[in-house]
């Protein structure tokens, strides 16, 4: 496998980089044509909407999964550059992301992950963050919101953390970190928690019409 970074939605960087502002030009140039995208949604309508959105962004190589087990099998056998995962009944989507971070081989364990959900109570927001997802996106999904989140992830270059309780992108992506790199202060933890809540996407966009299923590589 050649590595997710080479094909380019984004791979972890050893050093944090400041997120770049999204502009019209970057939207116009962005294309997922070379990316392998894993989609996980247990409902036919939800999957159809995701397919419509990502194919509209140029994606051609799609792995469509309707169960946790199917997604794990794909991630174990194929290199992926991006995963868009619905929270699903019982939080199975969160379980998949946690498995991806802790059990999948490189480079898939570093793949950017966007989590979609119809509900964003605080408990779900915290669970999405703690399982290792990059962003949580509230349904109904606006294509422009999906595009902006993908571009943000690709450009932000957030480093990955490996601890006893967490594996995933640095959750302090708006924080410069503790001074001299000596652990985390209590105020850092409070600030990171507040900024995580502030950064959650609660955009409720216009309804996306049910699309006609489009063919894609699987």
N, C-alpha and C positions, 0 to 999 in steps of 0.2 A: 504494500500500500504506500502511496506516495506522500501522504500527510495532508491533513486538512488545510494547513496553512498555505501550502503551495497552490491549492486549488481555490482557495480564498474567501470563504465567508469570514473566517477568523480563527486564530488559534491562540493559546495563552502566550503571554509575553513574560519574560523574567522581570521586567520593570513596568510599573504602572505608567500609563500615558494619559494626558489630559484628553477628555472626550472632545471631538471636533464638532463644531456646530453644523447642523444639517442645512444645506442650502439647495436651491432649485437645481443647480448644476449637478450636484452629487446625485440627486434623484434621477436626473435625466440619464446619467451614465451607468447607474447601478443595474446589474443584471445577474440573475441566478443561473444562467445557462450552463455554466460549468460545474455547478454545485450539486452534490448528492444530498437530497433532503428527505429526512424521515418524518412522516406524519403519523401521529397516533391519536385516533378518535374512535370511540366505540359506536358512534351513531352515523348512519349513512348521510344524513343532512350535514352534520358537522364536518365530515370528511369531504363532502362535495364542496362546501364553502372553502375549506382550506386548499383544496386542489385548485379551485378557481382563482384564489388569491395568488398562490405561489406560481402557477403557470402564467398568470398575468404579469408576474415579475421576471418571467423568462425561464423558470425552472423546467427542466425536461426529464431529469433523472429523479423520480419519486419512488419512495418506498412507503406504500400505504398499509398501515397496520391498524387493526381493530381490537387488539388485545395486548395486554402486557407481555404475554409470552411471545407473540409474533414480533413485537418490537425488540425484545431481547434477542431473538434469533437473528433478526436482520442486523442489529448492532454487533453481534458476535461474528457475523460472516462477511459484512461489507463495510467499507469505509464510508462514513457520513460526514458532511460538512456543516449540517444544520439540522436540528430537531425541533419540531413544533408539536407540542404535547398538550392534549387536553387533560384537565385534572381528573376527569372520569368519576364514575360512581365509586364511592368508597376510597377515593384518593389514590387510585391505582396509577394515575399519571405521575404523581409525586414519587411513588414507589419506583417507577421506571427510571426517573431522573436520578434518584439516589443510587439505584443499581448501576446506571451508566457511569456515574462518577467513581464509584468504589470498585466495581467488578469488571467493567469493560476494558479492553486493551487499548493502548495508545494507537492512533491519536483520538479514537472515538470518545475516550473518557474526558477529553477536553472540548468536545464539540459544543458550540453555542446552543443553548436551549431556551426557547420561548414557551411559556406555559399559558394556555388559554383556559378561561373559566367563566361561567355565567354569574358566579357569585364571588365577591371579594371581602368577606368578613376578615377581621384581623387575624383570626386563627389560620385561615387559608393563606393569607399573605405571608405570615411567618413561616408556614410549612413550605410554601413555594421557594422562599428565600433559603431556608435551611436545608432543603433537599439538593440544592446546587443549581437552580435555574438562574438565568440571567435576568429575565423580566417576566412579569405576569401581565397578561393582556385580557381585559374584560370583554366579554361578548355583549352585543354583536360586534364583530371585528370590522373595522374600517380598513381597507387595503392600504391607505396612506399611513395609518398607525403601524401596521405590520412592517411596512417598508422602513419607516423611521426607526423602529426598534432593531431591525436587522442591520441597518447601516450603523446605528449607534454601537451595537455589539462588535461589528467588524472593525470599527475605528477606535474604540475605547482602549483596547489592549490591556484589560484588567488581568493582573497576575492570578494564578491559581494558588489556593491554600490547601495544605494537607495537614489536618490535625486529627486528634482522636475522635472528635465529635462532628467534624465538618470537612467535606471535600468539595471544592467548587470555586467559582470566581470570587475574588475579594469583595466582600459585601460593603467595604468602606470605599467604594469607587469614587466618591466625591470628597474623600478625606485624604489629606496629605500624610496621615499616619502619625504615630508617636514620634517624639523627638529622638534622634540618633538611633532609631530602630530598636529601642529597648522596651519590648513588650507593649501592652495596651493599657492606657490610663483609664480610670473610671469614667472621666468625662468623654474620652474617645468612644467608649462603649455606648454611652447615652446618646452621643451625637450620631453614631452610626445607626442606632435603632430609629432615631427620629428621622434621619434622612432616608432610610429604607421605606418608611411609611409614606414620606412626602413624595418619593419617586415612583410609587405604585401607579400604574396606568389605570385610571378609572374612566377612561373615555367611553361614552356611550354614543356610537356613531349611528348614522342612518341605517335602516335595515338592509342587509345584503340579501338580494333575491336568491332563491334556490337555483343553483346552476345546473346545467346539463353536464353529466360526468364526462370528463375529457380523458383521453388515453395518455399514459405516461409510462416510462420505463419502470419496471419493478424487478 
